[in-house]
Amino acid sequence: MRRSAGWRRIHAKHFNTGEGKRLLNKIMKHAIMAIVLLASVAPQGARQGSVSGRVLRSDGSPVASLRVAAMQLPEGGANAASAAALMSSGQTDSMGRYRLQDVPPGRYRIVAGPLDALAYYPGTWTEAEAMVVTVTSGAMLTSIDLHVAFGSIAGRVSTPKGRPVVGVNLFAIRVLAPAATQNQRGQQGRTGQNLRAAPRTAVAATDNGGAFILNNVPPGQYYIGAGMNGSLAFWSANSVVVEGASPHTTVTVAPESQSIADFILSNDTAENWDVSAILAGRPPILR
């Protein structure tokens, strides 16, 4: 663009002086700040994306009713899960399908299962081996399938005389490291964690034969609890289970395998739960 002689004279007069140069530098500084500000605001206009796929067992069968989430990696590519944020979550349907919507652009790990025992895409229990998924503006990522090797825990709840106990709630609590359970109170396991407040990895109820099975359990060590109307008992190997007693034994769950945890209730516990069963309208325990 050609400038007039008059403009050139004004420029020379005002901007070639010391004061003029300072003014020009100030204008340039504010211009640069404005450009930086606009650049920082621009990503807010980016369109959100989606991630979809399936969660499958090693044999290809679907995993239903399992929570799936997109865990955003912090800036700088840090791997610490504690610094990551869950930006979108959903649940698998009967065919193991999931869809995570409204996922902002960024880098993610796709995770499935309880927070204390996450499985990572494409199919590992170790965060370091997980693959990172990048969501760009408006992207619709498909076929992000997780292949997960779960285990299970099965058993039977009975009285000392071998009679089945019907309608008892069973659950698994993952054993935490001692460093993660400091200063906790309440009913505690051998690591000191508060078992009444701890998240339950899997839940089930005994059938008419007193049998139960806890499915989709991630590999690890677990306390196995049984309860009725707020009363709890925990599994203990080769001994009678007493209501309210703290557990000292655990069940180890391996991938693609089933662990056994049979409950034999003490007479007092069986009697108390028998009364609870009758009040709840369930069949009484056969003595």
C-alpha positions as CSV (number, residue, x, y, z in Angstrom):
1,M,0.0,0.0,0.0
2,R,1.4,3.4,-1.0
3,R,1.5,6.1,1.7
4,S,1.2,9.8,1.0
5,A,4.1,12.2,1.5
6,G,2.1,13.8,4.3
7,W,1.8,10.5,6.2
8,R,5.6,9.9,5.8
9,R,6.3,13.3,7.3
10,I,4.0,12.6,10.3
11,H,5.7,9.2,10.8
12,A,9.1,10.7,10.7
13,K,8.2,13.5,13.0
14,H,6.5,11.5,15.7
15,F,8.0,8.0,15.6
16,N,11.7,8.8,14.9
17,T,12.0,10.7,18.2
18,G,12.8,8.9,21.5
19,E,9.2,9.5,22.7
20,G,7.8,8.3,19.5
21,K,9.8,5.1,19.6
22,R,8.6,4.4,23.1
23,L,5.0,5.0,22.0
24,L,5.5,2.6,19.0
25,N,7.0,-0.1,21.3
26,K,4.1,0.3,23.6
27,I,1.6,-0.1,20.7
28,M,3.5,-3.2,19.5
29,K,3.5,-4.7,23.0
30,H,-0.3,-4.3,23.4
31,A,-0.8,-5.7,19.9
32,I,1.2,-8.8,20.8
33,M,-0.7,-9.3,24.1
34,A,-4.0,-9.1,22.1
35,I,-2.8,-11.7,19.7
36,V,-1.8,-14.1,22.6
37,L,-5.2,-13.5,24.3
38,L,-7.1,-14.3,21.1
39,A,-5.0,-17.5,20.7
40,S,-5.8,-18.6,24.2
41,V,-9.5,-18.0,23.7
42,A,-9.7,-19.7,20.3
43,P,-9.8,-23.3,21.5
44,Q,-13.0,-22.6,23.4
45,G,-14.7,-22.5,20.1
46,A,-13.5,-26.0,19.1
47,R,-16.2,-28.6,18.6
48,Q,-16.4,-31.5,21.0
49,G,-16.0,-35.0,19.8
50,S,-17.1,-38.6,20.7
51,V,-15.5,-42.0,21.4
52,S,-17.3,-45.3,20.9
53,G,-16.4,-49.0,20.9
54,R,-17.0,-52.2,22.9
55,V,-15.7,-53.9,26.0
56,L,-15.0,-57.6,25.4
57,R,-13.6,-60.5,27.4
58,S,-10.7,-62.5,26.1
59,D,-13.0,-65.0,24.5
60,G,-14.9,-62.2,22.6
61,S,-18.0,-62.2,24.8
62,P,-19.4,-58.7,25.7
63,V,-19.1,-57.1,29.2
64,A,-22.4,-55.5,30.1
65,S,-23.2,-52.8,32.6
66,L,-19.5,-51.7,33.0
67,R,-18.6,-48.0,33.4
68,V,-16.3,-46.6,30.7
69,A,-14.7,-43.1,30.8
70,A,-12.3,-40.8,29.0
71,M,-9.5,-39.8,31.3
72,Q,-7.8,-36.6,30.0
73,L,-4.1,-36.4,30.3
74,P,-2.7,-33.3,32.0
75,E,-0.8,-30.7,30.0
76,G,2.8,-31.8,29.3
77,G,1.9,-35.4,28.9
78,A,2.2,-36.4,32.5
79,N,1.0,-39.9,33.2
80,A,-0.1,-39.5,36.8
81,A,-3.8,-40.7,37.1
82,S,-4.2,-38.5,40.1
83,A,-3.6,-35.4,37.9
84,A,-6.0,-36.6,35.2
85,A,-9.6,-35.7,34.9
86,L,-12.6,-37.8,33.8
87,M,-14.2,-35.7,31.0
88,S,-16.9,-38.1,29.9
89,S,-18.3,-41.4,31.1
90,G,-20.9,-44.0,30.1
91,Q,-21.9,-47.6,30.6
92,T,-21.8,-50.6,28.3
93,D,-25.1,-52.1,27.1
94,S,-25.9,-55.8,26.8
95,M,-23.6,-56.1,23.8
96,G,-20.7,-54.4,25.5
97,R,-21.1,-51.2,23.5
98,Y,-20.4,-47.8,24.8
99,R,-20.4,-44.2,23.6
100,L,-18.7,-41.2,25.2
101,Q,-20.2,-37.9,24.1
102,D,-19.2,-34.3,24.4
103,V,-15.5,-35.1,24.7
104,P,-13.4,-31.9,24.4
105,P,-10.3,-32.0,22.1
106,G,-7.3,-33.4,23.9
107,R,-5.3,-36.5,24.7
108,Y,-7.1,-39.3,26.6
109,R,-6.8,-42.7,28.1
110,I,-10.0,-44.8,27.7
111,V,-10.6,-46.6,31.0
112,A,-13.2,-49.2,32.2
113,G,-14.2,-50.5,35.6
114,P,-14.1,-49.2,39.1
115,L,-11.7,-46.4,39.9
116,D,-9.6,-48.5,42.2
117,A,-9.0,-51.2,39.5
118,L,-9.1,-49.6,36.1
119,A,-8.6,-51.4,32.8
120,Y,-7.0,-49.3,30.1
121,Y,-7.4,-49.3,26.3
122,P,-6.6,-51.5,24.4
123,G,-6.6,-54.1,27.2
124,T,-4.1,-53.7,30.0
125,W,-4.3,-53.2,33.8
126,T,-1.2,-51.1,33.7
127,E,-1.4,-47.4,32.9
128,A,2.1,-47.4,31.5
129,E,1.1,-49.9,28.8
130,A,-2.1,-48.0,27.8
131,M,-2.5,-46.3,24.4
132,V,-3.3,-42.6,24.2
133,V,-6.3,-41.6,22.2
134,T,-6.3,-38.1,20.6
135,V,-9.6,-36.4,20.1
136,T,-9.6,-33.5,17.6
137,S,-12.3,-30.9,17.1
138,G,-15.5,-32.6,16.1
139,A,-13.9,-36.0,15.7
140,M,-16.0,-39.1,16.1
141,L,-13.7,-42.0,17.0
142,T,-15.1,-45.5,16.6
143,S,-13.9,-49.1,17.2
144,I,-12.0,-48.1,20.4
145,D,-12.5,-51.6,21.8
146,L,-11.1,-52.8,25.1
147,H,-10.3,-56.5,25.6
148,V,-10.3,-57.1,29.3
149,A,-9.3,-60.3,31.2
150,F,-11.6,-60.3,34.2
151,G,-11.8,-63.0,36.9
152,S,-14.7,-64.0,39.2
153,I,-15.4,-65.1,42.7
154,A,-18.0,-67.8,43.5
155,G,-19.2,-69.5,46.7
156,R,-22.0,-70.5,49.0
157,V,-23.4,-69.1,52.2
158,S,-24.6,-71.6,54.7
159,T,-25.2,-72.3,58.4
160,P,-22.8,-74.5,60.5
161,K,-25.2,-77.4,59.7
162,G,-24.9,-76.8,55.9
163,R,-28.2,-75.2,55.3
164,P,-28.3,-72.5,52.6
165,V,-28.8,-68.8,53.5
166,V,-31.0,-67.1,50.8
167,G,-31.0,-63.4,49.9
168,V,-27.6,-62.5,51.4
169,N,-25.8,-59.6,49.7
170,L,-22.2,-60.4,48.7
171,F,-19.5,-58.0,47.6
172,A,-15.8,-57.7,46.9
173,I,-13.5,-54.9,48.3
174,R,-10.1,-54.5,46.7
175,V,-7.2,-54.6,49.2
176,L,-5.3,-51.3,49.2
177,A,-1.7,-50.7,50.1
178,P,-1.2,-49.5,53.8
179,A,0.1,-46.1,52.6
180,A,-3.3,-45.4,51.0
181,T,-5.3,-46.3,54.2
182,Q,-3.7,-44.2,56.9
183,N,-5.8,-42.4,59.5
184,Q,-9.0,-44.3,58.5
185,R,-11.5,-45.5,61.2
186,G,-14.3,-47.9,61.2
187,Q,-14.3,-51.6,60.5
188,Q,-10.9,-52.3,59.2
189,G,-9.0,-55.1,57.3
190,R,-5.4,-56.0,57.8
191,T,-4.2,-53.0,55.8
192,G,-6.2,-50.6,58.0
193,Q,-8.7,-49.6,55.3
194,N,-12.2,-48.7,56.3
195,L,-14.3,-51.5,54.9
196,R,-17.7,-50.0,55.6
197,A,-16.8,-46.9,53.5
198,A,-14.7,-48.7,50.9
199,P,-16.0,-48.9,47.3
200,R,-17.4,-52.3,46.3
201,T,-15.9,-53.8,43.2
202,A,-18.6,-56.3,42.5
203,V,-22.0,-57.2,44.1
204,A,-24.3,-60.2,44.0
205,A,-26.9,-62.0,46.1
206,T,-27.3,-65.7,47.1
207,D,-29.9,-67.7,45.3
208,N,-32.3,-70.4,46.7
209,G,-29.3,-72.7,47.2
210,G,-27.2,-70.1,49.0
211,A,-24.9,-69.8,46.0
212,F,-23.4,-66.6,44.5
213,I,-21.0,-65.4,41.9
214,L,-19.2,-62.1,41.6
215,N,-18.5,-61.4,37.9
216,N,-16.2,-58.9,36.2
217,V,-13.7,-58.7,39.0
218,P,-10.3,-57.2,38.0
219,P,-7.2,-59.2,39.0
220,G,-6.0,-58.5,42.5
221,Q,-6.6,-59.3,46.2
222,Y,-10.0,-58.8,47.8
223,Y,-11.9,-59.0,51.0
224,I,-15.2,-60.8,50.5
225,G,-18.1,-59.5,52.6
226,A,-21.6,-60.7,53.2
227,G,-24.4,-58.6,54.6
228,M,-28.0,-58.3,55.4
229,N,-29.8,-55.1,56.6
230,G,-26.6,-53.3,57.6
231,S,-25.1,-56.3,59.4
232,L,-21.7,-57.4,57.9
233,A,-19.5,-60.5,58.0
234,F,-16.3,-61.1,56.1
235,W,-14.9,-64.2,54.6
236,S,-12.2,-66.0,56.5
237,A,-10.5,-69.1,55.2
238,N,-11.2,-72.4,57.0
239,S,-13.2,-70.9,59.8
240,V,-16.7,-70.0,60.8
241,V,-17.6,-66.4,59.8
242,V,-18.7,-64.2,62.7
243,E,-20.9,-61.2,62.2
244,G,-19.0,-57.9,62.6
245,A,-15.5,-59.5,62.8
246,S,-12.7,-57.9,60.9
247,P,-11.2,-60.0,58.0
248,H,-7.7,-61.2,58.1
249,T,-7.7,-63.4,54.9
250,T,-8.2,-62.3,51.3
251,V,-9.1,-63.9,48.0
252,T,-6.7,-63.6,45.1
253,V,-8.4,-63.1,41.7
254,A,-6.4,-64.0,38.5
255,P,-7.4,-63.2,34.9
256,E,-9.8,-65.6,33.3
257,S,-10.1,-67.7,36.5
258,Q,-12.6,-68.3,39.2
259,S,-11.8,-68.1,42.9
260,I,-13.9,-69.8,45.6
261,A,-15.0,-68.2,48.9
262,D,-17.6,-70.3,50.9
263,F,-19.2,-68.6,53.9
264,I,-20.1,-70.7,57.0
265,L,-22.0,-68.4,59.3
266,S,-21.8,-68.7,63.1
267,N,-24.9,-69.8,64.9
268,D,-25.5,-66.3,66.2
269,T,-25.1,-64.6,62.8
270,A,-27.3,-67.2,61.2
271,E,-30.0,-66.6,63.8
272,N,-29.8,-62.8,63.4
273,W,-29.9,-63.0,59.6
274,D,-32.8,-65.5,59.8
275,V,-34.8,-62.9,61.7
276,S,-33.9,-60.2,59.1
277,A,-34.9,-62.6,56.3
278,I,-38.3,-63.1,57.8
279,L,-38.9,-59.4,58.3
280,A,-37.9,-58.8,54.7
281,G,-40.4,-61.4,53.5
282,R,-37.7,-63.9,52.4
283,P,-37.7,-67.6,53.2
284,P,-36.3,-68.4,56.7
285,I,-33.1,-70.3,57.1
286,L,-33.7,-74.1,57.3
287,R,-32.1,-75.4,60.4
